[in-house]
Structures are given as C-alpha cells and as structure tokens.
Amino acid sequence: MAVETMTIEVAEASAVGFKAIGAGLAVGLAGMGTGLAQLGIGGAAVGATAENKEMFGLALLFTVIPETVVIFGLVVALLLLFT
Amino acid sequence: MAAVNTTGPAPYIYACTRMKVRKATLIPREEYMRMLNMELPGITRIIEETHYKAEIDELASSFSGIDLVEIALSWNLAKEYQKIIELVPGHLKGFTRSYLLRWDIQNVLTILRGKSQDIPQGRIREITIPAGSLDKNALDRLIAEDSADRIVEALKAHVLYPVFEREMAGAVESGSFAHMENELFKAYYTEIVRAAKGGVKGGHAFLQYIRLDIDTRNLMTLFRVKGSLESDELREMMIAGGTFSVEELVRLAGSESSDEIIETIRNRLNLDSFTEVLETFREEKSVHKIEIALTKAKLDQLDKLAKRYQFSVCPILLYLELKQYEVSNLRALARGKESKLEPESIGACMVV
C-alpha cells in the first residue's frame, strides 16, 4: 500500500517536472530561434540605419518581427504550466 | 593577410547592407541624361549637391573650374575607398585590399610616367588617386623622390615590388612603361587569385569576380588588337586565369571571321549579360563602343553575382566599381562640356 502511494506521488511529481522542462524548452528554443533571426535582420538594420538615419523606424520594425516567435514559445510555456 | 572570422555572420550582413544602401544613392541613369543637356555650371552645381560637397568646399580655395571638379571627384573616390576598407569585416577586408592593389599600379605608373616627362610634382600629385594600399603620404613620398630607381626602391615592402624591380630597367631603357604595366597587371591578377584561393571562406565568390574581370579585360584586348598583332605580342598582353586560356585567345584573335570569334566566346562564356552584348558586335566596328558595352555587361554580371552571393565580397566590389564609373562619368561630362562636345559624343564615353 505504502509503495503504491509513493509511486503515484512520484508520477505526479514527475509530470510537474516534465511540464516545467517542456515550458523551459518552449521558451528557450523559441528564444534561440528569435535570436538567430534577429542576428541577420539586426545586422542589416544597423547597416541601413548607419547609411540613412530615416531608415531607423522601419529597421526597428523589421528587427522586432521575430519577437513573435518567442511570444509563441512563452504562450506555450504558460499553457503548459497553468492548465 | 585575411583576418579570421570569430564574430559570426552579423558584421558581413552589416557591411554588405551598407554597400547596398550606398549603391542605391549613386547617380541614376536619368540624372546623367538630364546632365548631358546642361551647361558646365549646372553640372558643377549638381555635383556639389551630391556626395562631393565636402571635397568641393575643401578644395575651393586652391582650385577652380574644371580642375576643382576633377580633383574633388578623385579625392572623394579615394576617401570613399579608404572608408570602405575600414568598415568591411574579417576576410572581406583582405579581399577588398587585394582588389584595390590595382590603384597602386595606376598611381606608381602615373608617378613614373610623370617623372620621366618632367611633369611638376604638384601636377602629378593632383592626378594620383590614393585609393589603394599606398595612401596620400606614401604617394607624396614617392613623388618627392628624385629618380625612378629610388621610387622603386621605396616600394620594397609592396607586394608587387619584385615586378617593379624586374621591369624597371627595361622600361627606363625603352622609354615606355607599357610592357611594365602589362606585367604588373598580370602579377596583380596572380596575387588576387592567390588571395581568393587561400582557403579563406568566401574565396569562391571572389574568384568568380576575378574570372569575370579577367575575361572582360581579355575580350577588350582581343577586340582592340584583333588581326593587327603577332601571336607573341598578343600572348604577352593576355591575362591567364580566366575562362579562356591565353593560347585560345591568341587563336581567336588570329581568326578571320568575326562571327566565328563571337560564336566561340558566346558558347564558352555562357553568361546572359554577355550573350546579348556579343550579338551587337557583329555589326559594331568601333572599339570604344565595344569596350563600353563589355564594361556594362561585366557590371551587369557582377550585379547578378552580388545577388547570388549576398553577404560576400561581391556587393562590395560591385559598389567599388559602380562608384569608380560614377566618378569617371562625371569627369567625362565635365571635361566634355568644357570642350564643347556634343551630348551624344559625351554619352558614348559614359558607362550608364
């Protein structure tokens, strides 16, 4: 009886742990994807702005577009943790 | 020579984007067409209003008229090239420096020719363009030297010094620097092919540009001297390393039929930009027009390379070449207008 109770407790604790790992991976990997995308866009944005100051607004807009990817990761992580 | 890339692709993207933005700010074709119908003061005003204002203002106290325009254009070109060397990262810096060695050849030959014809130092200084590895101070030191031998001696650290040293005696003896110029350009191409094949990442794109440049130069030489030179003389003028071997070019130059030459070149080159241009050569007899058409085809092909290899040395080389032609176009416009040439004649000298 005591062994069965312990097994259920371990399984429940593991489920919470795996959810936390999944949430961490969702945010972490999405963040890395965003970073990789922003590497190129950021380089080009700074280059274009260095040549023409008027490009700043547009360059900033293009640079933040990959942020949506990390927001998707964050949403997945929140769903995993709180549902 | 080439630095190792330790920073990832961002600096390359940054530099190539800057080149693309700069390319977009060059004078467009329509503006040249408008300038062709203007008088010299109007052209000077437009030049002042573009990127050349700083140089015009700086030199206005020392020069005037057409000399002011011409020297301001040269200074701007030199400054622009030096700035680009500063901003390009990693191994692109090495490639760009290798490419710009051609300006050293041009400058040193200008000095040597000027000295041999007793041109005043100030005048030689005005026409040198310190866009290569020899900066303004280094060129001033060369100009101040007394003799050709001392000039060559001062170039001891230069990568092309062995060629200068080897060819100097013959050039002084014959009074002509043409052979020396041929040998220097051959050594230059050998040097940049070596840099491109040095195992550095991005060398492949640079090598494609070099092959394109060698092909264009060889074709210009071929159409210029076709049927008028002996095989040995021709062999000496052709540059190895392009699509065509030197022997092949010599054989082509000896061919009686222009159609056969054009057909062979078209099939072997197999580049869209050249195919159309080569067709026009069946009728065109003017060597000058052929050279301009080949230059335009080269720039068009380089533009395609710059789009294919977006973050390589190609967008940088494309900008450097377009900037050089912008300066030479403006110079042709200003000089042509001053000499009261017809707009059509001036337009025929421009690469637009």
Chai-1 contact restraints between the chains, C-beta under 6 A:
chainA,res_idxA,chainB,res_idxB,connection_type,confidence,min_distance_angstrom,max_distance_angstrom,comment,restraint_id
A,L39,B,A10,contact,1.0,0.0,6.0,A-B,restraint_1
A,G40,B,I13,contact,1.0,0.0,6.0,A-B,restraint_2
A,G43,B,A10,contact,1.0,0.0,6.0,A-B,restraint_3
A,G43,B,I13,contact,1.0,0.0,6.0,A-B,restraint_4
A,G43,B,Y14,contact,1.0,0.0,6.0,A-B,restraint_5
A,A44,B,I13,contact,1.0,0.0,6.0,A-B,restraint_6
A,A44,B,T17,contact,1.0,0.0,6.0,A-B,restraint_7
A,V46,B,Y14,contact,1.0,0.0,6.0,A-B,restraint_8
A,G47,B,Y14,contact,1.0,0.0,6.0,A-B,restraint_9
A,G47,B,T17,contact,1.0,0.0,6.0,A-B,restraint_10
A,G47,B,R18,contact,1.0,0.0,6.0,A-B,restraint_11
A,A48,B,T17,contact,1.0,0.0,6.0,A-B,restraint_12
A,A48,B,V21,contact,1.0,0.0,6.0,A-B,restraint_13
A,E51,B,R18,contact,1.0,0.0,6.0,A-B,restraint_14
A,E51,B,V21,contact,1.0,0.0,6.0,A-B,restraint_15
A,N52,B,V21,contact,1.0,0.0,6.0,A-B,restraint_16
